[in-house]
Amino acid sequence: MKKLKNYEVWFITGSQHLYGEKTLLEVAEHSKEIAKGLSKSPNIPIKVVFKPVLTTPDSIYDLMLEANNSKTCIGLITWMHTFSPAKMWIAGLKVLQKPFVHLHTQYNRDIPWSKIDMDFMNLNQSAHGGREFGFICTRMKKSRKVIVGYWKDEKVQNKLAIWMRAAFAWQDAQGGKIARFGDNMREVAVTEGDKVEAQLRLGYSVNGFGVGDLVKYVTTITDKEIDTLISEYQDRYIIAAEAAIGGSKHSDLREAARIELGIRQFLEDGNFTGFTTTFEDLHGLKQLPGLAVQRLMADGYGFGAEGDWKTAALVRAMKIMSVGLNGGASFMEDYTYHLDPSGMKVLGAHMLEVCESITAGKPGLEVHPLSIGGKDDPPRLVFNVPAGPALNVSLIDLGNRFRMILNEVDVVLPDEELPKLPVARAVWIPKPDLEIAAESWILAGGAHHSGFSQALTAEYIEDFAEIAGIELLQIDDSTKMSEFKKEIRWNTVSYS
C-alpha cells in the first residue's frame, strides 16, 4: 500500500507585479506561513510544499508543467492572496493534468476595524481575487473543489484533508493495474464494460490472465512457506477445530495458504493494485480463493468477484483514500433483505470475499462447503461488521460515460445470531430507507457489487468523482424519488 508521507501537495499563490515588490514579499511570507502551518497540522495527512508566488503567465505555465512531471506531487492548492488577473492563468490551466483545490481564504481571520487602511486592502484581496480565479476556472470547465473559510479552522483543514485523500487515490489510479484471473461470470451484464475507456478516463489498465498463469505461481509455493503463513493465521484468527493442525479440514487451510502466497507473488511481480476471480474459471485451483482474497484486500489490494474489474478498481481507490483512518473498506454485495415493515434491513455479504478491515474484533477462520463452483471446501474469515455509519458505492459503465452511485447507510448488529451462515456479513439500514434507497439504486443502474466503507464519508467520493470528471448520484437522508428521477434525466442530457 502506498504511504501518504511519500507524496506532497503544492501550495501556489496568485498575485501580480502591480502592487510592487514590498507587497509581493509580504504575499510570499504569508504564503510560506500558511503552507507550513497546514503541513504541520495534525488534520492534514500529506506534506504541503510552498511554491514561489505566481505573477506572470510564463511562471504559471512553467509551474503547471513542473507539477505534471512530478512523481510526488499529487495536486495543487491554489490561493489568490491579491487580485491575480485570470487571463494569466489560461495557458497554465490548459496544460495542467493534476487535480487542484481552490482555497478561498485569507491570511488574516478578522478585519482590523480600527486600523484598516488602503495598504491593508491592497494586500488582502482574496475576497475578489478568488472570484476572478473562479471565473476563469468555470469558463474553462476546470473541475475543482472550492473550500471557503479561515485556513487555521479545523473545518477548513478537514475539507482539505478529504480532498487530499481523494487526490491521493486519483494519483494511485494513474498507471494502476488490475489483473483478471479468468473472464467475467458468464451472461452477467453489469460486470462488463469498456476497459479502454476506463484507462483513458480513470487511468488504470485492466488485463486478463489465464488461471494457468496463476497456477504456475501456486505450484511453486513450498511447505516451509505454508508453515510460516499458517503460524500467522494462528496468531491472527480464531481457528475452528476442524481447520487447526490435526483437524479434518487442515489440508484445505494449507491449500488456501498456498493459493494466497501464489496470488500475492503474482500481484507483486506484476506490480498490480487489484485483481478479480470467478468461480466459473478455477481450472487448476483446488478451491475458490476466499481467505486469500480477504487477506489481500486487507493489505490494500482492490478486488471484484466474478471478473468485476470496475469494482476492483473502486475498492482500491476507497482503500487508498482511507489509509490511516479508522474503519476499513471492502468488496460487498447486497445479498438478501429483511422486509419487516417495522424495520427493513439489508444483509450484505458475498460467498467468501469480504475484507477483514471492516471488523473490529478477531475473526473466526472456518472451513465449509461452497454450494457453487464444484471445488473443495474453501476456508474463510467469519465475522459481523460493527454498527455505525457507512457507505456503499457502485461504479458502472453506461456506454457513453461512467457513473458512480453512492448510498449512505447505517450498519446495525444482526437481530439474532447467525450460527448457520459461515461468511463475513454486514447488516445495514439504507438511507433514507430501504424502499427509496433500493428504488433509487435500481433506477440509477447501480450494480449488485459495491465498494463498502466505514472509514469514508460521502465527501470523499464526491471529491474523487469531481477529480475524475464522472457523474455521481447520491442517495441519502434527503433523497426524494421525484427529485432523484429528475436528476437522472438531467444528467442524461448533461452527459450526452
URWO-V137130 format. One record per backbone hydrogen bond with DSSP energy under -0.5 kcal/mol. CO is the residue of the C=O (numbers start at 0). NH is the residue of the N-H. If there is no record, write none. Layout:
CO:NH
CO:NH
This chain:
2:5
3:6
6:46
7:73
7:74
8:48
9:11
9:76
10:50
11:78
12:53
13:80
13:81
15:18
16:19
19:23
20:24
21:25
22:26
23:27
24:28
25:29
26:30
27:31
28:32
29:33
30:34
31:35
32:36
33:37
34:38
35:39
36:40
37:40
40:43
42:44
46:8
46:48
48:10
52:54
53:14
55:59
56:60
57:61
58:62
59:63
60:64
61:65
62:66
63:67
64:68
65:69
66:69
71:7
71:73
73:98
74:9
75:77
75:100
76:11
77:102
78:13
78:80
80:124
82:84
84:87
85:88
86:89
88:92
89:93
90:94
91:95
98:75
99:144
100:77
100:102
101:103
101:146
102:104
103:148
110:112
111:114
111:115
116:120
117:121
118:122
119:123
122:124
124:127
124:128
125:129
127:131
128:132
129:133
130:134
131:135
132:136
133:137
134:138
135:139
136:141
137:140
140:142
144:101
144:146
146:103
149:152
152:156
153:157
154:158
155:159
156:160
157:161
158:162
159:163
160:164
161:165
162:166
163:167
164:168
165:169
166:170
167:171
168:172
169:173
172:174
172:175
175:204
176:272
176:273
177:179
177:206
178:180
178:275
179:181
179:208
184:187
188:191
192:194
193:197
194:198
195:199
196:200
197:201
197:202
198:202
202:174
204:177
206:179
208:181
209:212
209:213
210:214
211:215
212:216
213:216
213:217
214:218
216:219
217:220
221:225
222:226
223:227
224:228
225:229
226:230
227:231
228:232
229:233
230:234
231:235
232:236
236:238
237:364
239:242
239:243
241:248
243:246
246:249
248:251
248:252
249:253
250:254
251:255
252:256
253:257
254:258
255:259
256:260
257:261
258:262
259:263
260:264
261:265
262:266
263:267
264:268
265:269
266:270
266:271
267:270
272:301
273:178
274:303
275:180
276:305
276:306
277:280
281:284
285:375
289:293
290:294
291:295
292:296
293:297
293:355
294:298
295:300
296:299
301:274
303:276
303:306
304:307
305:184
306:308
307:311
308:312
309:313
310:314
311:315
312:316
313:317
314:318
315:319
316:320
317:321
319:322
321:324
327:453
327:454
329:451
331:449
332:334
332:348
335:346
336:338
337:344
339:342
344:337
345:347
345:427
346:334
346:335
347:425
348:332
351:353
354:357
355:358
360:362
362:237
363:365
363:381
364:239
365:379
367:377
377:367
378:290
379:365
381:363
382:424
387:410
389:408
390:452
391:406
392:450
393:404
395:397
395:402
397:399
400:397
401:470
402:395
403:472
404:393
405:474
406:391
407:430
408:389
408:410
409:428
410:387
411:426
417:420
419:421
420:422
424:384
425:347
426:411
427:345
427:429
428:409
432:436
433:437
434:438
435:439
436:440
437:441
438:442
439:443
440:444
440:445
441:444
447:333
449:331
450:392
451:329
452:390
456:459
456:460
457:461
458:462
459:463
460:464
461:465
462:466
463:467
464:468
464:469
470:403
472:405
473:475
474:407
475:478
479:483
480:484
481:485
482:486
483:487
484:488
485:489
486:490
487:491
488:492
489:493
490:494
492:495
